[in-house]
Amino acid sequence: MSISKSLFLGCFLVLSGGAAVTASDDPKNGLGGRPNLGIPMTEADIKSWDITILPDGTNLPPGSGIASTGEKLFIEKGCNQCHGDGAAGGSNGALITDQKIEIGNIFSNKTIKNFWANSTTLYDYIRRAMPWPSPRTLSNEEVYALVAYILAGNKLIEPNAVMDAKTLPLVKMPNRDNFILRFPERI
Ligand code: HEC
């Protein structure tokens, strides 16, 4: 077969492959008219990922924690290996620091204290993403304690303040008023 003929045949096969996908668009052949791949998620599957905490604290779980427990956990859970002793920064960013944002310098360091608008985000973020090598392994109580440790270290709460679903949303972050809500009606 000549090169041009085999190229032509190749194109034809690719095109007819596309046509085969269209045939499986028939709802009888696949999920919602798509190729019959994957399995439908159950309510339980969805629930285990549906852990978003809203800025006002909606969905915060039961439990509580204080900074002194969080300080111990910060070492036990290996947070210090990346975020440094006392959360002052290591191979990854500082979580307790007084660095300021330099107005006009887009590269200046954004930290939890100088940038984050909502204290509740700290809970959501740590629970879903940390420790980096094994996310979603912390208990609800442990997350409250780690949150308390970081907030107390940044002098945003009293050293002995108990963080729970009621108290955490009341913590005011210093930069909270400098954000513009694009779609306030959706919050
Ligand atoms: C192996 C390294 C590693 C470990 C261990 C680790 N982190 Fe992190 N952490 C990171 C990295 C990397 C980021 C930045 C992730 C990104 O920007 O997507 C981060 C980001 C964070 C942030 C957000 C910081 C900011 O200013 O945006 C918090 C809070 C945090 N980690 C808390 C913790 C806590 C609490 C633990 C322990 C339970 C922990 N981390 C363990 C690597 C680590």
Residues whose N, C-alpha, C, O or C-beta is under 5 A from the ligand:
A	BS01	HEC	K77 G78 C79 C82 N92 A94 K110 T111 I112 I126 M130 P131 W132 P133 L146
